[in-house]
Amino acid sequence: MTVTRRDILKGAAIAGAAAALPGGLAGPAAAQTTQKRELVVAQGGDIAFLDPHMSTSSNDIRISFNIFDNLTSRRPDGKLNPALATEWKLQGPQAWVFKLRQGVKWHNGDPFTSADVKFSLERTYDPAAKTRVNTVLTTIERIEAPDPTTVVVHTKKPDPLLPARLGFYAGQIVPKKYVESVGPETFNQKPVGTGPVRFVSWTKDDRVVLDANADYWGGKPDFDRLVVRALPEMAPRVAALLKGEVDIATQLPPDQGERVKGNASTVVAGALYGGLYVLAVNSKVKPLDNPLVKQALSLAIDRETIIKELWRGRGVVPSGPIAKGDNHFDASQPVLAAEEGRVQGRGDHHHDHRRLHGR
């Protein structure tokens, strides 16, 4: 999620920030009479993995993206910003050089170095690790760590999008020494990261408890404890928000978003995220093996109506692989026919993969 420190707890007030729909996020807008130091978030289900390389589920990465850091970080405005890497540049057509942030500590006190970056990125596509993100960084040929604050990533061919890709799935950096010493199973149960919150406990089908990292390089979050509750049913999740039992609720459908927005004590906010909703078909079975059938299906989808009526205007129809609003969108390029079944939405995917604090 992206909720700035100013928004979370400022003096005695709590201001919620939220992603809009689909899958929206909402929070309280009214000031509180006493200072609140615990932030409670309700999401649509329990987590399955805390190891960031073992899941791409929204419920998991809302948490793992706050325990761990990436080299780069995507902001709600779509801009790519420094995170564990303070700068990056091309060295020839197929090598990216990343300069790392100095003085960063893992939650267990160990120093963060280039060895952790090399280990983490190689781990994602290592067949022996069996990660769930093994296809993300396959353009990488080899990685060098010439000194503790420098990483050089050599790609098999020119890859201008590598820094952007490192800010999302598979780009989370994990501690080499700790993972190798405790093993993947223990690491998944008791993760250690460099992020703004530290893992405390996970009660299955109930909640995850995380404490603010007072030593975080980006500044301590404006709360002491973060509790993420699993409330699978939408109605109880909204009710908990409206009653003030939780401070933020995620994954709200458009109609409920309007209800939350109309409540005097809650707000809904959002940002365009860099993802597409896709209707995929199996091209190996008849009649879907016929390109004309797939084109007919594509033409039959009224994307504008879906966004206008179902999503309440919170989305755009992409005219190609890169949609308007994306960091790499070029308005000077010719518009292409919309690809099969694709729409891009405003929602909590982009927000919830980010921080619960400002930088």
C-alpha positions in Angstrom: 0.0 0.0 0.0 1.0 3.6 -0.3 -0.1 5.5 2.6 2.1 8.5 3.5 3.4 9.0 7.0 1.4 12.2 7.2 -1.8 10.2 6.4 -1.3 7.4 8.8 -1.0 9.0 12.2 -0.5 12.7 12.5 -0.8 13.9 16.1 -4.2 12.6 17.2 -5.7 12.2 13.8 -5.9 9.2 11.6 -6.4 9.8 7.9 -6.9 6.7 5.7 -5.6 6.5 2.2 -6.9 3.9 -0.2 -6.8 2.5 -3.6 -9.9 2.8 -5.6 -11.6 0.1 -7.5 -11.5 -2.7 -8.6 -10.3 -4.4 -5.4 -10.4 -1.0 -3.6 -8.9 0.1 -0.4 -10.6 2.5 2.0 -9.9 4.1 5.4 -11.2 6.5 8.1 -11.3 10.2 7.5 -12.4 11.6 10.8 -10.0 12.7 13.5 -9.7 10.6 16.6 -9.9 11.9 20.2 -6.9 9.9 21.4 -3.6 9.2 19.7 -3.7 5.8 18.1 -0.5 3.9 17.6 -1.8 0.6 16.1 -2.9 0.5 12.5 -5.4 -2.3 11.7 -5.9 -3.4 8.1 -8.6 -5.8 6.9 -8.0 -7.7 3.7 -9.9 -10.3 1.8 -8.1 -13.4 2.9 -5.2 -15.0 4.9 -1.7 -15.0 3.6 -0.1 -18.2 2.2 3.6 -17.2 2.1 5.8 -14.6 3.8 8.8 -15.5 1.6 8.5 -12.8 -1.2 9.8 -15.1 -3.9 7.1 -17.7 -3.3 4.0 -15.7 -4.1 2.4 -13.1 -6.3 -0.9 -13.1 -4.4 -2.2 -9.7 -3.4 -2.9 -10.9 0.1 0.7 -12.0 0.5 2.5 -9.1 -1.1 0.7 -6.4 0.8 2.7 -7.7 3.7 5.9 -8.9 2.1 6.4 -5.7 0.2 6.5 -3.9 3.6 8.8 -6.4 5.3 11.2 -6.3 2.4 12.7 -3.7 0.1 13.4 -3.7 -3.7 16.3 -1.9 -5.4 13.8 0.4 -7.0 10.3 1.6 -5.9 7.3 2.6 -8.0 5.3 5.5 -6.6 1.6 6.1 -7.1 2.3 8.7 -9.8 4.0 5.9 -11.8 7.5 7.2 -11.3 10.4 4.9 -10.5 12.3 6.0 -7.4 15.4 4.8 -5.6 15.0 2.3 -2.8 17.9 0.0 -1.8 19.6 1.3 -4.9 20.3 5.0 -4.9 21.1 5.2 -8.6 21.4 2.9 -11.6 22.8 3.4 -15.1 23.6 1.5 -18.3 27.2 0.4 -18.8 27.1 -0.6 -22.4 24.0 -2.0 -24.0 23.7 -5.1 -21.8 24.9 -4.2 -18.3 23.1 -2.3 -15.6 25.2 -0.9 -12.7 23.4 -0.3 -9.4 24.9 1.7 -6.5 23.5 0.5 -3.2 22.3 2.5 -0.2 24.9 2.5 2.6 24.2 1.9 6.3 21.1 -0.3 5.8 20.6 -3.0 8.3 18.5 -6.2 8.2 15.9 -6.6 10.9 18.3 -8.9 12.8 21.1 -6.3 12.8 23.2 -7.8 9.9 24.5 -5.3 7.4 22.9 -5.2 3.9 25.5 -5.6 1.1 25.7 -6.4 -2.6 26.1 -10.1 -1.7 22.4 -10.1 -0.6 21.3 -8.5 -3.9 23.3 -11.0 -6.0 21.9 -13.9 -3.9 18.3 -12.7 -4.1 18.1 -12.1 -7.8 19.9 -15.4 -8.7 17.5 -17.2 -6.3 14.5 -16.1 -8.2 15.4 -18.1 -11.3 17.5 -20.9 -9.7 15.7 -24.1 -10.6 16.6 -25.6 -7.2 14.9 -22.8 -5.3 11.6 -23.5 -7.1 10.3 -19.9 -6.7 6.9 -18.7 -7.9 8.6 -15.7 -9.7 11.1 -17.8 -11.8 10.1 -16.2 -15.1 10.4 -12.5 -14.2 14.2 -12.0 -14.4 15.1 -14.5 -17.1 16.8 -11.8 -19.2 19.7 -11.9 -16.7 22.8 -13.7 -17.8 25.0 -13.1 -14.8 25.4 -10.8 -11.8 28.6 -9.4 -10.3 29.2 -7.8 -6.9 32.6 -6.1 -7.2 32.3 -4.4 -3.9 29.8 -4.2 -1.0 27.9 -1.2 -2.5 27.9 -2.1 -6.2 26.0 -4.7 -8.3 26.4 -5.2 -12.0 23.6 -7.1 -13.8 24.5 -8.4 -17.2 21.6 -9.3 -19.4 21.4 -11.7 -22.4 20.2 -8.9 -24.6 19.4 -5.2 -24.1 16.8 -4.9 -21.3 15.7 -1.3 -20.8 12.9 -2.3 -18.4 15.1 -4.2 -15.9 15.2 -1.4 -13.3 11.4 -1.1 -13.5 11.0 -4.9 -13.2 13.2 -5.0 -10.1 10.7 -2.7 -8.4 8.0 -5.4 -8.4 7.6 -9.2 -8.2 10.9 -11.0 -7.8 12.8 -7.8 -7.0 12.5 -8.1 -3.3 15.9 -8.5 -1.6 16.3 -11.2 1.0 19.2 -11.7 3.5 21.7 -14.2 2.1 23.3 -15.2 5.4 20.0 -15.6 7.3 18.3 -17.6 4.5 21.2 -19.9 4.1 21.5 -20.5 7.9 17.9 -21.2 8.7 16.7 -22.6 5.4 13.7 -21.7 3.2 11.0 -23.1 5.5 12.0 -21.2 8.6 12.6 -18.1 6.5 9.0 -18.3 5.3 7.8 -18.6 8.9 10.1 -16.0 10.4 11.1 -13.6 7.7 13.8 -11.0 8.1 13.9 -8.0 5.8 15.1 -4.4 5.6 11.6 -2.8 5.2 9.7 -0.4 7.5 8.0 -3.2 9.5 9.4 -6.2 11.3 7.6 -9.6 11.5 6.2 -10.4 14.9 3.6 -13.2 14.4 1.2 -14.9 12.0 -1.9 -16.6 13.3 -3.4 -18.6 10.5 -6.7 -17.5 9.1 -6.7 -14.6 11.6 -4.0 -12.0 11.5 -0.4 -11.0 10.9 1.3 -8.7 13.4 4.2 -6.5 12.4 6.0 -3.8 14.4 7.4 -0.6 13.0 11.1 -0.7 12.2 12.5 2.2 14.2 15.9 2.0 12.4 14.4 2.0 8.9 16.5 3.9 6.4 13.4 5.7 5.1 12.3 6.8 8.5 10.1 5.1 11.1 6.5 4.7 10.1 4.0 6.8 12.1 2.6 3.8 13.9 4.0 1.4 16.4 2.2 -1.8 15.3 0.5 -3.0 12.1 -2.1 -5.7 12.3 -3.4 -7.2 9.1 -6.6 -9.1 9.6 -8.1 -11.7 7.3 -11.8 -11.0 6.6 -12.7 -12.9 3.5 -16.4 -11.9 3.3 -16.9 -8.4 1.9 -19.8 -7.4 4.0 -18.1 -7.9 7.4 -15.0 -6.2 6.0 -17.0 -3.1 5.1 -18.9 -3.2 8.3 -15.7 -3.3 10.3 -14.4 -0.2 8.5 -17.6 1.7 9.0 -17.7 0.8 12.7 -14.1 1.9 13.2 -12.9 -1.6 14.1 -10.3 -1.4 11.3 -8.5 1.6 9.9 -8.1 0.4 6.3 -10.1 -2.1 4.2 -8.9 -3.5 0.9 -10.6 -5.2 -2.1 -13.8 -3.3 -2.1 -16.0 -3.7 -5.2 -17.3 -0.5 -6.9 -20.7 -0.4 -5.3 -19.2 -0.8 -1.8 -16.7 1.8 -2.7 -19.5 4.3 -3.3 -21.0 3.3 0.1 -17.7 3.9 1.9 -17.2 7.2 0.0 -20.6 8.4 1.1 -19.9 7.7 4.7 -18.8 10.9 6.6 -16.0 9.2 8.5 -14.4 7.2 5.7 -12.6 8.0 2.4 -11.7 6.2 -0.8 -8.7 7.1 -2.9 -6.6 5.4 -5.5 -4.0 5.5 -8.3 -3.6 3.8 -11.7 -1.5 0.7 -11.2 0.8 -0.9 -13.8 -1.2 -4.0 -14.4 -3.7 -5.4 -16.9 -6.8 -7.5 -16.4 -6.6 -10.1 -19.1 -9.1 -12.7 -20.5 -6.8 -15.5 -21.5 -7.8 -18.4 -23.7 -6.3 -21.8 -24.4 -5.1 -21.6 -28.0 -4.4 -25.3 -28.2 -8.0 -26.3 -28.2 -10.7 -25.9 -30.9 -12.2 -23.5 -31.8 -9.8 -21.2 -29.9 -6.9 -22.4 -32.1 -8.4 -20.2 -34.8 -7.1 -16.6 -34.7 -10.3 -15.4 -36.2 -12.3 -16.8 -33.3 -10.1 -15.0 -30.8 -10.4 -11.8 -32.8 -14.1 -12.1 -32.7 -14.1 -12.7 -29.0 -11.9 -9.6 -28.6 -14.2 -7.4 -30.7 -17.2 -8.6 -28.7 -15.8 -7.2 -25.5 -17.1 -3.7 -24.7 -14.2 -2.4 -22.7 -15.4 1.1 -22.4 -18.7 0.0 -20.9 -16.9 -2.3 -18.5 -14.8 0.6 -17.2 -17.7 3.1 -17.2 -20.4 1.0 -15.6 -18.8 -1.8 -13.7 -15.7 0.0 -12.5 -17.3 3.4 -12.2 -14.7 5.0 -14.5 -11.7 3.8 -12.6 -9.6 2.4 -15.4 -8.4 2.9 -19.0 -8.6 0.8 -22.2 -5.0 0.0 -23.3 -4.2 0.6 -26.9 -1.1 -1.7 -26.7 1.2 -3.5 -24.3 1.8 -0.1 -22.5 -1.3 1.8 -21.5 -1.8 5.5 -21.0 -0.7 6.5 -17.5 2.2 4.0 -17.4 5.7 5.3 -16.8 6.8 4.3 -20.3 3.7 5.3 -22.2 4.6 7.4 -25.4 1.7 9.4 -26.7 3.5 10.1 -29.9 3.3 6.4 -30.9 0.4 5.3 -33.1 -2.6 3.8 -31.4 -3.0 0.1 -31.8 -6.1 -2.0 -31.6 -6.9 -3.1 -28.1 -5.5 -6.5 -27.4 -7.7 -9.4 -26.5 -9.7 -9.0 -23.3 -7.5 -6.3 -21.7 -8.4 -3.4 -19.5 -6.2 -1.6 -17.0 -7.7 -0.6 -13.7 -7.3 1.7 -10.8 -7.0 -0.4 -7.8 -5.2 -1.6 -4.7 -2.7 -3.8 -6.6 -0.4 -0.9 -7.3 -1.0 0.6 -3.9 -0.8 -2.5 -1.8 2.5 -3.6 -3.3 4.0 -0.5 -1.9 4.7 1.0 1.4 2.5 1.8 4.4 4.6 4.9 4.9 6.2 7.7 3.1 9.8 8.1 2.1 
